[in-house]
Each structure stands twice: as C-alpha cells, then as structure tokens.
Amino acid sequence: MKIFTASQIYEADKFTINKQQITSDTLMERAATKLFEWMHTRLQGAQVKIHLFCGIGNNGGDGVALARHLHENGYDIAVYVVNYSEKRSKDFLINLDRLKERKLWPEFLDSDCSFPEIKPNDIIVDAIFGIGLNRAPDVWVAKLIKHLNSSSAFVLSVDIPSGLPSNRSPWEAEHVVRASYVLSFQVPKLVFFLPETGVYQNQWEILDIGLDAEFLVNTDADYELMGRPEILPMYRPRLKFSHKGTYGHSVIIGGSYGKIGAVQLASNACLSVGSGLVTAFVPECGYHSLQTAIPEIMVLTDDEDESISEINVPFEPAAIGTGMGMGTKDETVKAFGSFLKKVEIPVVIDADGLNILAKQPILIKDIPKQSVLTPHPKELQRLIGEWNDDFDKLEKAKAFSIKNDCILVVKGAHSITIYKDKGFVNTTGNPGMATAGSGDALTGMITGLMAQGYAPLHATIFGVYLHGLAGDIGVSMDGYEALKASSIVENIGKAYMELLRPPNQENEEEA
C-alpha cells in the first residue's frame, strides 16, 4: 500500500473530483459517511456523550458533516468550532449551513473562551487540523489540545491527530492530540510509523472514500507499507525436482571469544529460512560449540583461537552474512577490510561489521553494490551522522544508500528498508523483539533468502517481514518479556505457514 504525501493526497482529491465529475463537498460527504458508519457500527446508538471539535478547514468540514449524521441518527452530541483563523474553507461553510438548517448550533471557541467539561466516559472526535498543518498551533489552541489530552476520554482523530504535521516532527510534543484511534482517509500517513510521531496514535485504520483508482495505481510514492498482500508475490515456491544445491550455500562470518552465540543464531536462522547449505566461519574457539548446537551446518575456522584474523572461504558461496559478534580488534578490522576488497557478491553486514565501517569509513567504498546493511539506531548514527528528527534520518539514510548503492534497514517498531530514494515500511513485529540476538537472526534470514535467489532488495523486505511475523507468533506463546531470539528462529517455519495460509482457511478459523 502506497504512503502518499499531503500534496499527493490533495492531487488525488482534485483528480477524483475532475474524473468522476463530482463536487468537492460530495467527496467530503463520502468521508463523513464513512466516519459515521465506522462509529455507528461500534456504538449501535449508545447514548454516550460525543464531543466534536472541528476546525474551520476541510478537516473541520469532515467533522461538521459527521456531526449532522450523528444528530440525524439520535446520538447525544455537542459540536465545537475551533475558531483559530478568519479564513474558512468553502466546504466547511457548506456543511456548517447544513448543520444549522437542522437547528443544531455549534459552540464557537476562541482565545477568550472557557473549555467544555469532558468526562472520562465521553468520546472526543478530533477534527481540528488536517494533513496540511504547516505551523505550530496558536497558544490557546495548544491549551485546548492539552485539555483534550487530560480528559481521559476516548479520542477519535479524523485523518491525522491534530497538531501533528505530516512531514516533520511536531513543534511541541504536548501540543498534539493523543489519539486513541485514527481513521485515515484512503491511505496511511508516514507519521504513523516513525518513533517520534507514531506515539500520537494508539491504533489507526484506513477508510476508503473512493479516491480514483487510476491515480492511486499510477502515482509513484516515496514509501510503501508492506503487508501480506505486498509480500506474498515475492515468495518463491519450491520445485519438486530440486535439491539442497538449488537453494544456495550461505556463509556466516563472525564471532569472537564469548560471542559465538551470535553466529549460532544467524546460522540457525539462515538454515531455517531455507538456505540449502550453511557454513559458519569463526575463530577456533567456536568450533565445538557450533558443531554441537547446530549439527546441520558446517564450520570453518580461523587460525586464531579468540578472534578472526583472516577470512578465507575455499568456495564460492551464494550469499554471505557477516559482522555478528566479530569484535573490532585490529587484526579483525584488517581481515574484514581485506575481505571486502576481494568479495564480489552482495553481502549482509551487521553489528561489528557496521562498527568497523564507522571506524574506517574508507572501507565503505569497497562494499559490493546492493549489499545489505542492518544497523540498529546507534550503528546507523555512526554510519550516516546525527539527524534532527526522524524525517531527517530517513533523508540521510536515502542519501547514504544512493551514494553507496546499498540497502539500509532502519530498524524500529516499523523497520524501514531503504534503497536509494524509496522506503518500504514493515508491518510485523512487536516490542518483545527488542532483545539480544534478534538482529543476528534477521541477518541470517536475509542471507538465507539471498542464497535462494531472492534479489537483495526483495530478500531484505521479505526477511524483515518474516522476521517480525516469527516474532509475533513467538509473543503469542511466550509473551513480550520472555521472547528470545532463539524463539524467533524456532518460529520461522510457522511464519511461512501463516504467510502462505489460504484465505478460505482464515475465514473458517475466524468463523
């Protein structure tokens, strides 16, 4: 699903109005009807007090039109117009007149007003500001927003939480509505998925308001939301007459004294995701533990006992994952640099591999094209430098990707795979995955997918999704706190089964 910018959404509105030969207030009526249907389906006429706070732009027009539908269906409502400007949108005024025709008079709020009392069991509909907000709310509006947030009432935001801009972090954290639920028109907003801005909504849902399909399909977007429908076409089914050589020989390079477990996790994940063969290259100290823990893999060792001093792989692997638990000793840094100079296929680089690149930036030019880098936030910062906010971080990640022709996984609650000027936002995963070794498992999974013939970008997007799905399955059994990286690896097979489960089976289980 594409994630459009505010300007693209405005263009979609115009395109729809022109092509479908409708008026703009007709499109607003569609939006209000969808909002009402969502609320009515859940409330079924319950006489809970509903407070609608409406701005004087099109977002406010949506709220005023919704108020009319709620009033006509017998709901107990109060409507407030937040008078933050002298300007009024045309469609807001049209719907305000329609409201007044039904003898429903809103209360106008301005800088001199007192704010209405809101009880914890009431419902707030937030339709003050829309996606076009380009300046901080006035002081009195900011106080109103703080009043709404302090009410403990359920807050339903229309399209986006008021006070939250769609293309930057908020001006003041306290001056944004904390939405219990956001109903987003047609497409999600990028701010829903970023750490600094995602905290302003607990849940969100898309409402289809009939924006023209031609525009949605043909308009390119900088970011895409990757759910099951987007991931399934990437899957490469296995052929009957195949063998282990068909699915590639992966090499996992890493480990040092006390950190062989990282290689064990990555190797196990690589094998579990489907790589036909897996060889681990580790210091001598890791030989016996790996041979015992994972009998299905092969092991090559360095001449040194405690750390890697030279990387020699006596065959041509299909894919390579490296960096986990490797350490940053001088001899290891030198070995890693020599390895990058001679390797010719894209590699997956994690953990200490990234730390070495940050210490020795001159090595970045030797990374094979379309290699995959999987940094956590601190590792990313060391690679691309400081950023001002999440939007700046993404722009710097794109610039790094373009300059070095590499794929970056910007890890987070919604990990974003960056390749050049495109971002792919993941939809799986949970807080339980914030645990030691989770990243090692991801590196192994991406490596194993590349070994099977997935293109590096597809392997990364698919690997991130499958990794999160395995974590979701693990959490359903173990809970957030008890989830371990080894549990993620153990659930890779179940994640495949969940991804590939036929739709009719889903319906039967739900019934």
C-alpha positions in Angstrom: 0.0 0.0 0.0 1.4 3.4 -1.0 2.0 6.1 1.5 1.3 9.4 -0.1 2.5 12.9 0.9 0.0 15.6 1.8 0.4 17.2 -1.6 -0.2 13.9 -3.4 -3.4 13.4 -1.4 -4.6 16.8 -2.4 -3.8 16.0 -6.0 -5.8 12.7 -5.6 -8.8 14.7 -4.4 -8.6 17.0 -7.4 -8.1 14.1 -9.8 -11.1 12.3 -8.4 -13.4 15.3 -8.4 -12.5 16.1 -12.1 -12.7 12.5 -13.4 -15.8 11.5 -11.5 -17.5 14.8 -12.2 -18.4 15.4 -8.6 -18.2 18.5 -6.3 -15.6 18.7 -3.5 -18.4 18.8 -0.9 -19.6 15.4 -2.4 -16.2 14.0 -1.6 -16.4 15.4 1.9 -19.8 13.8 2.3 -18.3 10.5 1.4 -15.7 10.9 4.1 -18.3 11.9 6.7 -20.5 9.0 5.8 -17.6 6.5 6.2 -16.7 8.1 9.5 -20.3 7.8 10.7 -20.6 4.2 9.5 -17.5 3.3 11.4 -18.8 4.9 14.6 -22.4 3.6 14.3 -21.2 0.0 13.7 -19.4 0.1 17.0 -21.8 2.3 19.1 -25.1 1.0 17.8 -26.9 4.1 19.1 -25.4 4.0 22.6 -26.2 7.3 24.4 -22.6 8.2 25.2 -21.8 11.9 25.0 -19.8 12.7 21.8 -17.9 16.0 21.7 -16.9 17.0 18.1 -14.1 19.6 17.9 -14.0 20.9 14.4 -11.6 23.3 12.8 -12.5 25.8 10.1 -10.8 24.0 7.2 -11.7 20.8 5.3 -10.8 18.6 8.3 -13.3 20.6 10.3 -15.8 20.3 7.5 -15.5 16.5 7.8 -16.2 16.8 11.5 -19.2 19.1 11.0 -20.7 16.8 8.3 -20.1 13.8 10.7 -22.0 15.7 13.4 -25.0 16.0 11.1 -25.1 12.3 10.5 -24.8 11.5 14.2 -27.5 14.0 15.1 -29.9 12.6 12.5 -29.4 9.1 14.0 -30.2 10.2 17.5 -26.7 10.4 19.1 -26.1 12.8 22.0 -23.6 15.2 20.6 -22.0 18.6 21.2 -20.3 20.5 18.4 -17.5 23.0 18.9 -16.0 25.1 16.1 -12.3 25.9 16.9 -12.1 29.4 15.6 -8.3 29.6 15.0 -8.4 31.8 11.9 -10.6 34.3 10.0 -10.4 32.1 6.9 -13.0 29.4 6.2 -12.9 26.6 3.6 -15.8 26.6 1.2 -16.9 23.1 2.1 -16.7 23.8 5.8 -19.2 26.6 5.4 -21.5 24.5 3.3 -21.6 21.8 6.0 -21.9 24.4 8.7 -25.1 25.7 7.0 -26.4 22.2 6.7 -25.9 21.7 10.4 -27.7 25.0 11.2 -30.6 24.0 8.9 -31.2 21.1 11.3 -31.4 23.5 14.3 -28.1 22.3 15.6 -26.0 25.2 16.7 -22.3 24.7 17.4 -20.4 26.5 20.2 -17.6 28.7 18.8 -14.4 28.5 20.7 -11.8 31.3 20.5 -8.9 32.6 22.6 -11.2 34.1 25.3 -13.4 31.1 25.8 -13.5 28.5 28.6 -13.2 24.9 27.5 -16.1 22.5 27.8 -16.1 19.8 30.5 -15.3 16.4 29.2 -15.9 13.2 31.3 -13.7 10.1 31.1 -16.5 8.0 29.7 -17.3 10.6 26.9 -16.0 10.3 23.3 -14.0 13.1 21.6 -13.9 13.5 17.8 -10.8 15.4 16.9 -11.3 17.2 13.5 -9.4 20.4 14.3 -6.4 20.3 11.9 -5.8 18.1 8.9 -2.7 17.0 7.0 -1.9 20.5 5.7 -0.8 21.9 9.1 2.3 23.9 8.4 2.8 25.9 11.6 2.6 25.4 15.3 -1.0 25.8 16.8 -1.8 29.1 18.5 -1.2 29.2 22.2 -4.9 28.9 23.1 -5.4 26.0 20.7 -2.4 24.3 22.2 -4.1 24.7 25.6 -7.3 23.2 24.2 -5.4 20.2 22.9 -3.8 19.7 26.3 -7.3 20.0 27.8 -8.5 17.2 25.5 -5.5 15.0 26.3 -6.1 15.4 30.0 -9.7 14.3 29.8 -9.0 10.6 29.7 -11.8 10.3 27.2 -11.6 8.1 24.1 -10.2 10.3 21.3 -11.1 9.5 17.6 -9.0 11.6 15.3 -10.1 12.3 11.7 -7.3 11.5 9.2 -4.4 12.6 11.5 -4.1 13.7 15.1 -4.5 17.5 15.3 -1.3 19.4 15.9 0.8 16.7 14.1 2.3 17.9 10.8 2.5 15.2 8.1 6.1 16.0 7.0 8.1 16.8 10.2 8.2 16.3 13.9 5.7 18.4 16.0 6.7 21.8 17.2 5.8 21.0 20.8 5.2 17.4 22.0 2.4 18.4 24.3 0.6 20.3 21.6 -0.5 17.3 19.7 -3.7 15.3 20.3 -3.1 11.9 21.7 -5.5 9.8 19.7 -6.9 6.5 20.9 -7.8 5.8 17.2 -7.2 7.5 13.9 -9.4 7.0 10.9 -7.1 7.8 7.9 -8.7 8.6 4.5 -7.7 6.2 1.7 -4.0 5.8 2.6 -1.9 5.7 5.8 0.4 8.6 6.7 4.1 8.2 7.2 3.9 9.8 10.6 2.1 6.7 11.9 5.2 4.6 11.6 8.1 6.8 12.9 9.2 6.7 16.5 8.9 10.4 17.2 5.4 10.7 15.7 3.8 7.3 15.9 3.3 7.7 19.6 0.4 10.1 19.0 -2.0 7.4 17.9 -2.6 4.1 19.6 -4.3 2.5 16.6 -5.2 3.5 13.1 -7.4 2.3 10.3 -8.0 3.2 6.6 -11.3 4.4 5.4 -11.9 4.0 1.6 -13.6 7.2 0.4 -13.4 6.3 -3.2 -10.4 8.3 -4.4 -9.8 7.4 -8.0 -8.1 4.1 -8.5 -6.2 5.3 -11.6 -4.4 8.0 -9.6 -3.6 5.6 -6.8 -2.2 3.0 -9.1 -0.2 5.3 -11.4 1.2 7.7 -8.9 4.6 6.8 -7.5 5.2 7.1 -3.8 8.4 7.5 -1.8 7.2 5.0 0.8 5.2 1.8 0.7 3.6 -0.1 3.5 4.5 -3.8 3.2 1.7 -6.1 4.4 0.8 -9.6 3.5 -0.7 -8.6 0.1 2.6 -6.9 -0.9 4.8 -9.7 0.5 3.1 -12.7 -1.0 4.0 -12.0 -4.6 7.7 -12.0 -3.6 7.6 -15.6 -2.3 9.5 -18.1 -4.5 7.8 -21.5 -4.2 10.0 -24.7 -4.1 10.1 -27.0 -7.1 9.5 -30.7 -6.8 12.7 -31.8 -8.6 15.1 -29.7 -6.5 17.9 -30.4 -4.1 19.9 -28.6 -1.4 22.2 -27.1 -4.1 19.2 -25.5 -5.7 18.7 -23.3 -2.6 22.3 -21.9 -2.2 25.2 -22.3 0.0 25.4 -19.5 2.6 28.4 -18.4 4.7 28.0 -16.7 8.0 31.2 -14.9 9.2 31.7 -13.6 12.7 32.1 -14.5 16.3 34.8 -14.0 18.9 35.6 -15.4 22.3 32.3 -15.2 24.4 30.2 -14.1 21.3 29.9 -17.3 19.3 26.2 -17.4 20.1 25.6 -14.6 17.7 26.9 -16.7 14.8 24.9 -19.7 16.1 21.7 -17.6 15.9 22.5 -16.2 12.5 23.5 -19.6 11.1 20.4 -21.3 12.5 18.1 -18.6 11.1 19.8 -18.8 7.7 19.2 -22.6 7.6 15.6 -22.2 8.9 14.7 -19.6 6.3 15.6 -22.1 3.6 19.2 -21.9 2.6 20.2 -25.2 1.2 23.6 -25.3 2.9 25.2 -23.1 5.6 28.8 -22.8 6.6 29.9 -20.7 9.6 33.4 -19.1 9.6 34.5 -18.4 13.2 37.6 -18.3 15.4 38.9 -21.7 16.6 37.1 -21.2 19.9 33.7 -21.5 18.3 34.3 -24.8 16.5 33.0 -27.3 19.1 30.0 -25.3 20.3 28.7 -24.7 16.8 29.2 -28.3 15.7 27.2 -29.4 18.8 24.5 -26.8 18.8 23.6 -27.0 15.0 24.7 -30.3 13.5 23.1 -29.3 10.2 25.7 -26.6 9.5 29.4 -26.9 8.5 32.1 -25.0 10.3 35.4 -23.3 9.0 37.8 -21.8 11.5 40.4 -19.1 11.6 43.9 -20.0 12.7 43.4 -17.7 15.7 41.5 -19.0 18.7 39.7 -16.0 20.1 39.1 -13.7 17.1 39.1 -13.5 13.4 42.4 -12.6 11.9 42.0 -13.7 8.2 38.9 -14.6 6.2 39.4 -17.5 3.8 36.4 -19.2 2.3 37.6 -22.0 -0.1 34.5 -22.0 -2.3 32.1 -19.5 -3.9 29.1 -19.0 -1.7 25.7 -17.9 -2.9 25.3 -15.4 -0.1 27.4 -14.1 2.8 26.3 -12.6 6.2 28.9 -11.1 8.4 29.7 -8.9 11.4 27.8 -10.5 14.3 29.9 -11.0 17.4 33.0 -10.3 15.5 34.6 -7.7 17.6 36.8 -4.8 16.5 40.3 -5.9 17.3 43.0 -4.5 14.9 43.6 -7.9 13.3 39.8 -8.4 12.8 39.5 -4.9 11.2 42.3 -5.7 8.9 40.8 -9.1 7.9 37.4 -7.5 7.3 38.9 -4.8 5.1 40.8 -7.4 3.0 37.6 -9.5 2.8 35.6 -6.5 1.4 38.2 -5.9 -1.3 38.0 -9.4 -2.7 34.4 -10.3 -2.3 32.3 -9.9 -5.4 28.7 -10.7 -4.4 26.4 -8.5 -2.3 26.9 -9.2 1.4 24.7 -8.7 4.5 26.6 -6.6 7.1 25.5 -6.3 10.8 26.8 -5.4 14.2 30.6 -5.2 14.4 30.9 -5.2 10.7 29.0 -1.9 10.8 31.1 -0.6 13.7 34.3 -1.3 11.7 32.8 0.6 8.7 32.1 3.5 11.1 35.7 3.5 12.4 37.2 3.0 8.9 34.8 4.9 6.5 37.3 4.4 3.7 36.2 0.7 3.6 32.7 1.7 2.6 33.7 2.2 -1.0 34.7 -1.5 -1.1 31.3 -2.8 -0.1 29.9 -4.7 -3.1 26.9 -3.0 -4.8 23.4 -3.8 -3.5 24.8 -5.1 -0.2 22.5 -5.0 2.8 23.4 -3.1 6.0 21.2 -3.8 9.1 22.1 -1.2 11.7 20.3 -0.5 15.0 19.8 3.2 15.8 23.3 3.8 17.3 25.0 1.9 14.5 23.0 3.9 11.9 24.0 7.2 13.6 27.7 6.2 13.4 27.3 5.5 9.7 25.2 8.5 8.5 25.8 11.0 11.2 23.5 12.9 13.5 19.9 13.7 12.4 17.5 16.4 13.6 14.4 14.2 13.5 13.0 11.0 12.0 12.4 12.7 8.7 15.9 14.0 8.5 17.2 10.5 9.5 15.3 8.9 6.5 16.6 11.5 4.1 20.2 10.9 5.3 19.7 7.2 5.0 18.5 7.6 1.4 21.5 9.8 0.6 23.8 7.1 2.0 22.1 4.4 0.0 22.3 6.4 -3.2 25.9 7.3 -2.7 27.0 3.7 -1.9 24.4 1.7 -3.9 23.4 -0.2 -0.8 20.3 -1.3 1.0 19.8 0.0 4.6 17.4 -1.5 7.2 16.4 1.4 9.5 15.4 -0.7 12.5 12.5 0.2 14.7 8.9 -0.7 15.7 8.2 -0.4 12.0 11.6 -1.2 10.4 12.0 0.7 7.1 14.1 -0.8 4.3 15.7 2.0 2.3 17.1 1.6 -1.2 18.1 4.8 -2.9 15.1 7.1 -2.9 12.5 4.5 -1.9 11.4 3.3 1.6 9.5 0.1 2.4 7.7 0.2 5.8 7.3 -3.1 7.6 4.0 -4.1 9.3 5.1 -7.0 11.5 7.0 -7.2 14.8 6.4 -6.2 18.4 8.3 -4.8 21.5 9.2 -8.3 22.6 11.7 -8.4 19.8 13.8 -5.8 21.5 16.1 -8.5 22.8 19.7 -9.7 22.4 20.3 -11.6 19.2 17.2 -10.5 17.4 19.3 -8.7 14.8 21.6 -11.7 14.4 18.6 -13.8 13.4 17.5 -11.1 10.9 20.9 -11.1 9.3 20.8 -14.8 8.9 17.4 -14.7 7.4 18.2 -12.1 4.8 21.4 -14.0 3.9 19.4 -17.3 3.6 16.9 -15.7 1.3 19.6 -14.2 -0.9 21.2 -17.6 -1.2 17.9 -19.0 -2.5 17.9 -16.5 -5.4 15.9 -13.6 -4.0 17.2 -10.3 -5.2 18.9 -8.3 -2.3 16.1 -5.8 -2.0 13.4 -8.4 -2.1 15.3 -10.6 0.3 15.6 -7.7 2.7 11.9 -6.6 2.6 10.8 -10.3 2.8 13.3 -11.1 5.5 12.2 -8.1 7.7 8.6 -9.1 7.3 9.1 -12.8 8.0 11.4 -11.9 11.0 8.6 -9.8 12.5 6.0 -12.4 11.8 8.0 -15.1 13.5 8.4 -12.7 16.5 4.6 -12.1 16.6 4.0 -15.8 16.7 6.6 -16.2 19.4 5.0 -13.5 21.5 1.6 -15.1 21.2 3.0 -18.1 23.0 5.7 -16.6 25.3 4.7 -13.0 26.0 6.7 -9.9 25.4 9.2 -10.2 28.2 10.1 -13.9 27.7 10.6 -13.8 23.9 14.2 -14.7 23.0 16.0 -14.5 19.6 16.1 -18.3 19.6 12.3 -18.3 19.8 12.2 -16.1 16.7 14.3 -18.6 14.8 12.2 -21.5 16.0 9.1 -19.8 14.6 10.4 -19.1 11.1 8.6 -22.1 9.8 5.3 -21.2 11.4 5.8 -17.7 9.9 6.0 -19.2 6.4 2.9 -21.2 7.1 1.0 -18.2 8.3 2.0 -16.2 5.3 1.0 -18.9 2.9 -2.2 -19.9 4.6 -5.1 -19.9 2.1 -7.7 -17.2 2.6 -10.6 -19.7 2.9 -8.7 -21.3 5.8 -8.5 -17.9 7.5 -12.3 -17.4 7.1 -13.0 -20.9 8.5 -10.9 -20.2 11.6 -12.5 -16.8 12.2 -16.0 -18.4 11.9 
